[in-house]
Amino acid sequence: MKTYQPKHKDIYRNWHLIDAKNKVLGRMSTEIATKLTGKHKAQYSDHMDMGDYVVVINADKLVLTGRKSENKVYHKHSGYPGGYREIKFAKLFNEQPEKVVRKAVYGMLPDNRLKKNRLSRLKIFAGEKHIYQDKFKSEVKDEKQK
């Protein structure tokens, strides 16, 4: 027997809508990372980019468990002396809730050359409205016709 290897022409990308309202950041991020990598598909192959598009709405309404919302701190360093920066979760969440979700998913994706392409298929919106409404309306019509 030969091992099945999917071809690029066999890749199809679905659109998934995730409502972050009252969802825990970490659990939601693992679900998103799985869909971006394509691990939920039967023909998954780890060396190919087979993931789907993910649209996250209501990013400003997600929650953290325990006291993480008070204690969590994001760190970065520019590489230069004095280039160390910290920002608390509460401040970043109030200013840019989309960035909080993006950072969580970024940390859960594998560190390889496919990471940037996978992350580019993640679309995050703070509120209910998003510009990808037509992608989901066509899927709903297709399901009703079946």
TAPEVEN-V193813 format. One record per residue. N is the residue number from 1. RES is the residue in three letters. BURIAL is 1 if it has 9 or more other ideal C-beta (glycine too) atoms within 8 Angstrom, else 0. Layout:
BEGIN
n: [N	N]
res: [RES	RES]
burial: [BURIAL	BURIAL]
END
This chain:
BEGIN
n: [1	2	3	4	5	6	7	8	9	10	11	12	13	14	15	16	17	18	19	20	21	22	23	24	25	26	27	28	29	30	31	32	33	34	35	36	37	38	39	40	41	42	43	44	45	46	47	48	49	50	51	52	53	54	55	56	57	58	59	60	61	62	63	64	65	66	67	68	69	70	71	72	73	74	75	76	77	78	79	80	81	82	83	84	85	86	87	88	89	90	91	92	93	94	95	96	97	98	99	100	101	102	103	104	105	106	107	108	109	110	111	112	113	114	115	116	117	118	119	120	121	122	123	124	125	126	127	128	129	130	131	132	133	134	135	136	137	138	139	140	141	142	143	144	145	146]
res: [MET	LYS	THR	TYR	GLN	PRO	LYS	HIS	LYS	ASP	ILE	TYR	ARG	ASN	TRP	HIS	LEU	ILE	ASP	ALA	LYS	ASN	LYS	VAL	LEU	GLY	ARG	MET	SER	THR	GLU	ILE	ALA	THR	LYS	LEU	THR	GLY	LYS	HIS	LYS	ALA	GLN	TYR	SER	ASP	HIS	MET	ASP	MET	GLY	ASP	TYR	VAL	VAL	VAL	ILE	ASN	ALA	ASP	LYS	LEU	VAL	LEU	THR	GLY	ARG	LYS	SER	GLU	ASN	LYS	VAL	TYR	HIS	LYS	HIS	SER	GLY	TYR	PRO	GLY	GLY	TYR	ARG	GLU	ILE	LYS	PHE	ALA	LYS	LEU	PHE	ASN	GLU	GLN	PRO	GLU	LYS	VAL	VAL	ARG	LYS	ALA	VAL	TYR	GLY	MET	LEU	PRO	ASP	ASN	ARG	LEU	LYS	LYS	ASN	ARG	LEU	SER	ARG	LEU	LYS	ILE	PHE	ALA	GLY	GLU	LYS	HIS	ILE	TYR	GLN	ASP	LYS	PHE	LYS	SER	GLU	VAL	LYS	ASP	GLU	LYS	GLN	LYS]
burial: [0	0	0	0	0	1	0	0	0	0	1	0	0	0	1	1	0	1	0	1	0	0	1	1	1	0	0	1	1	1	1	1	1	1	1	1	1	1	0	0	0	0	0	1	0	0	0	1	0	1	1	1	1	1	1	1	1	1	1	0	0	1	1	1	0	0	0	1	1	0	0	1	0	1	0	0	0	0	0	0	0	0	0	0	0	0	0	1	1	0	0	1	1	0	0	0	1	1	0	1	1	1	1	1	1	1	0	1	1	0	0	0	0	0	1	0	0	1	1	0	1	1	1	1	1	0	0	0	0	1	0	1	0	0	1	1	0	0	1	0	0	0	0	0	0	0]
END
